[in-house]
């Protein structure tokens, strides 16, 4: 089997992978939902869905730092990475162990492409197609609900000190747009900002994400004098780009921006 990943890197496999190491939590969840749990040999400590998984699979480290020897000992025939989550140095080292598939997700269509590629890799084409079609229908419903609503301005925070924002060219920004809200930070990727600049941007809403920084009720007071409404949001629904999208749309409906 031969295909190219989302960085257009050629991957050559002898057949359907039987021992897989996944170094991206959202992609691990996708494998589970594609019925591939038995093929998972190794995961990261952040692969928390389903909850029991870390008790049944070998944990090989985090997303930025892994134990190369642990992965090597697992004798995988495929390793799954992501351009943003994992470093180029990590991918280079892992390629000495097994073929590495690297995803690159900024738009919803990128997520769908990854699902289709996994369907091809693991002989789950029909299930992947059904999953994508279901997500498309949910997205269409959400767009209908949002049609005609006034557009609110938002700032989506991912870190506290320094204050970091999800800007454009991110999957988070794509999902903000899906919710018919305007990101007041149009800089690329994840710019650092300040409380003073937040006030100047005049967002209607400040969204405090649960990940990667665990914002909670205790952080709301710090941002209250910006004049914006402060909302705690589940970061998994805004940044996990696999099968989590099936549930994210219902979550967005309940947020009702």
C-alpha positions as CSV (number, residue, x, y, z in Angstrom):
1,X,0.0,0.0,0.0
2,X,1.3,3.4,-0.9
3,X,-0.2,6.9,-0.2
4,X,0.8,10.4,0.8
5,X,0.0,12.0,4.2
6,X,-1.2,15.6,4.6
7,X,2.3,16.9,4.2
8,X,2.5,15.1,0.9
9,X,5.1,12.7,2.3
10,X,5.1,9.3,0.7
11,X,4.2,6.4,3.0
12,X,4.7,2.8,1.9
13,X,3.1,-0.1,3.9
14,X,3.2,-3.8,3.4
15,X,-0.5,-4.1,4.3
16,X,-3.1,-2.9,6.8
17,X,-1.3,-1.7,9.9
18,X,-1.6,-4.1,12.8
19,X,0.4,-2.3,15.5
20,X,-0.1,1.4,15.7
21,X,1.3,4.1,17.9
22,X,-0.8,7.3,18.0
23,X,0.9,10.5,19.4
24,X,-2.2,12.7,19.0
25,X,-5.1,12.5,21.4
26,X,-7.9,13.4,18.9
27,X,-6.5,11.0,16.4
28,X,-6.4,8.3,19.0
29,X,-10.1,8.9,19.7
30,X,-10.8,8.7,16.0
31,X,-9.1,5.3,15.8
32,X,-11.3,4.0,18.6
33,X,-14.5,5.3,16.9
34,X,-13.3,3.6,13.7
35,X,-13.3,0.3,15.6
36,X,-9.5,0.0,15.7
37,X,-8.8,-0.2,19.4
38,X,-7.2,-3.7,19.1
39,X,-4.6,-2.2,16.7
40,X,-3.4,0.5,19.1
41,X,-0.1,-0.5,20.7
42,X,1.0,2.9,22.1
43,X,-0.5,6.2,23.0
44,X,0.4,9.5,24.8
45,X,-0.5,10.4,28.4
46,X,-2.9,13.0,26.9
47,X,-5.0,10.3,25.1
48,X,-7.8,10.5,27.6
49,X,-10.7,9.3,25.6
50,X,-11.9,6.7,26.3
51,X,-10.9,7.1,30.0
52,X,-9.8,3.5,30.5
53,X,-7.4,3.5,27.5
54,X,-4.3,4.5,29.4
55,X,-4.7,1.5,31.6
56,X,-4.8,-0.9,28.7
57,X,-2.3,0.6,26.3
58,X,1.4,1.5,26.6
59,X,1.9,5.2,27.4
60,X,5.0,6.4,25.5
61,X,5.2,10.0,26.7
62,X,3.5,13.2,25.7
63,X,2.9,14.9,22.3
64,X,6.1,17.0,22.4
65,X,8.4,14.5,24.1
66,X,8.2,10.8,23.8
67,X,10.3,7.8,24.9
68,X,11.8,6.6,21.6
69,X,12.9,3.3,23.1
70,X,9.4,2.6,24.4
71,X,8.0,3.1,20.9
72,X,10.8,1.0,19.4
73,X,10.1,-1.9,21.8
74,X,6.4,-1.9,20.7
75,X,7.5,-2.7,17.1
76,X,4.9,-0.6,15.4
77,X,4.2,-0.8,11.7
78,X,2.7,2.7,11.7
79,X,3.1,5.8,13.8
80,X,0.5,8.6,13.7
81,X,1.6,12.3,14.2
82,X,0.4,15.8,13.6
83,X,2.3,18.8,12.2
84,X,1.3,21.1,15.1
85,X,1.2,18.6,18.0
86,X,4.5,16.8,17.2
87,X,7.9,18.3,16.3
88,X,9.8,17.7,13.1
89,X,12.7,16.3,15.1
90,X,10.4,13.8,16.7
91,X,9.0,12.7,13.3
92,X,12.5,12.3,11.9
93,X,13.5,10.1,14.8
94,X,10.4,8.0,14.6
95,X,10.8,7.4,10.9
96,X,13.8,5.2,11.8
97,X,11.4,2.9,13.6
98,X,8.4,2.7,11.3
99,X,6.5,4.7,8.6
100,X,5.0,7.9,10.0
101,X,1.8,9.5,8.9
102,X,1.6,13.3,9.6
103,X,-1.7,15.1,9.6
104,X,-2.0,18.8,9.0
105,X,-5.4,20.2,10.1
106,X,-6.5,23.9,9.8
107,X,-9.9,23.6,8.0
108,X,-12.8,21.2,8.5
109,X,-12.1,19.7,5.0
110,X,-8.6,18.9,6.3
111,X,-10.1,16.9,9.1
112,X,-12.3,15.1,6.6
113,X,-9.3,14.3,4.4
114,X,-7.6,12.8,7.4
115,X,-10.6,10.6,8.2
116,X,-10.7,9.4,4.6
117,X,-7.0,8.6,4.7
118,X,-7.4,6.6,7.9
119,X,-10.3,4.8,6.2
120,X,-7.9,3.8,3.4
121,X,-5.1,2.9,5.7
122,X,-7.1,0.7,8.0
123,X,-9.7,-0.6,5.5
124,X,-12.5,1.4,7.1
125,X,-13.5,3.4,4.1
126,X,-17.3,3.0,4.5
127,X,-17.3,3.8,8.2
128,X,-15.1,6.9,7.6
129,X,-17.5,8.0,4.8
130,X,-20.5,7.6,7.1
131,X,-18.7,9.6,9.8
132,X,-17.9,12.5,7.5
133,X,-21.4,12.6,6.1
134,X,-22.9,12.7,9.5
135,X,-20.7,15.6,10.5
136,X,-21.5,17.5,7.3
137,X,-25.3,17.2,8.1
138,X,-24.7,18.4,11.7
139,X,-22.7,21.4,10.4
140,X,-25.4,22.2,7.9
141,X,-28.0,22.3,10.7
142,X,-25.8,24.5,12.8
143,X,-25.4,27.0,10.0
144,X,-29.2,27.1,9.6
145,X,-29.6,27.9,13.3
146,X,-27.0,30.7,13.1
147,X,-28.4,32.2,9.9
148,X,-29.5,35.8,10.6
149,X,-28.0,36.0,14.1
150,X,-25.9,39.1,14.8
151,X,-22.2,38.4,14.7
152,X,-20.4,38.7,18.0
153,X,-16.7,39.5,18.4
154,X,-14.7,37.0,20.4
155,X,-11.2,36.3,21.8
156,X,-10.4,32.7,22.4
157,X,-7.7,32.2,25.2
158,X,-5.5,29.2,25.4
159,X,-2.9,30.3,28.0
160,X,-2.8,32.5,31.1
161,X,0.8,33.7,31.6
162,X,1.6,34.9,29.1
163,X,-1.9,35.5,27.7
164,X,-2.1,33.5,24.4
165,X,-4.9,33.7,21.9
166,X,-6.0,31.4,19.1
167,X,-5.6,33.5,15.9
168,X,-6.2,32.8,12.3
169,X,-4.8,29.8,10.4
170,X,-5.9,27.5,13.3
171,X,-8.5,24.9,13.6
172,X,-9.9,26.7,16.5
173,X,-10.5,29.8,14.4
174,X,-12.2,27.7,11.8
175,X,-14.7,26.4,14.4
176,X,-15.2,29.9,15.7
177,X,-16.2,31.0,12.2
178,X,-18.5,28.0,12.0
179,X,-20.3,29.5,15.0
180,X,-20.8,32.8,13.2
181,X,-18.5,34.7,15.5
182,X,-15.7,37.1,14.6
183,X,-12.2,36.5,16.1
184,X,-10.8,39.9,17.1
185,X,-7.3,38.5,16.8
186,X,-6.4,38.1,13.1
187,X,-2.7,37.4,13.6
188,X,-1.5,34.0,12.5
189,X,-1.5,31.0,14.9
190,X,-1.2,31.8,18.6
191,X,-0.2,35.4,19.3
192,X,0.8,36.6,22.8
193,X,-1.3,39.5,24.1
194,X,-2.0,41.5,27.3
195,X,-5.0,42.5,29.4
196,X,-4.7,46.1,28.0
197,X,-4.7,44.9,24.4
198,X,-7.7,42.7,25.1
199,X,-9.6,45.8,26.3
200,X,-8.6,47.7,23.1
201,X,-9.8,44.9,20.8
202,X,-13.3,45.2,22.5
203,X,-14.5,41.6,22.2
204,X,-18.1,40.9,23.1
205,X,-17.1,37.5,24.4
206,X,-13.9,36.1,25.9
207,X,-13.7,32.4,25.8
208,X,-11.5,30.7,28.4
209,X,-10.6,27.2,27.1
210,X,-10.1,24.2,29.3
211,X,-7.0,23.2,27.3
212,X,-4.1,23.4,26.9
213,X,-4.3,25.7,29.9
214,X,-6.9,24.6,32.4
215,X,-8.9,27.8,32.8
216,X,-11.6,27.6,35.5
217,X,-14.0,29.8,37.5
218,X,-11.1,31.2,39.5
219,X,-9.8,32.9,36.3
220,X,-12.9,34.8,35.4
221,X,-12.4,37.7,37.7
222,X,-9.0,38.5,36.2
223,X,-10.7,39.3,32.8
224,X,-13.9,40.9,34.0
225,X,-12.7,44.5,33.7
226,X,-12.3,44.0,29.9
227,X,-16.0,44.7,29.6
228,X,-16.6,41.4,27.8
229,X,-18.8,38.5,28.8
230,X,-16.5,35.7,30.0
231,X,-17.4,32.1,29.1
232,X,-15.6,28.9,30.1
233,X,-15.5,26.5,27.2
234,X,-14.5,22.9,26.7
235,X,-11.4,23.1,24.5
236,X,-11.7,19.6,23.2
237,X,-14.8,20.6,21.2
238,X,-12.9,23.5,19.6
239,X,-9.6,21.8,18.9
240,X,-10.1,18.1,18.5
241,X,-10.5,17.5,14.8
242,X,-11.4,13.8,14.6
243,X,-14.6,12.0,15.5
244,X,-15.0,14.6,18.3
245,X,-16.6,16.7,15.6
246,X,-19.7,14.5,15.8
247,X,-20.3,15.8,19.3
248,X,-18.9,19.3,19.0
249,X,-21.8,20.5,16.9
250,X,-24.3,19.7,19.6
251,X,-22.0,21.4,22.1
252,X,-22.0,24.5,20.0
253,X,-25.8,24.5,19.7
254,X,-26.0,24.6,23.5
255,X,-23.5,27.4,23.8
256,X,-25.8,29.5,21.7
257,X,-23.4,32.4,21.1
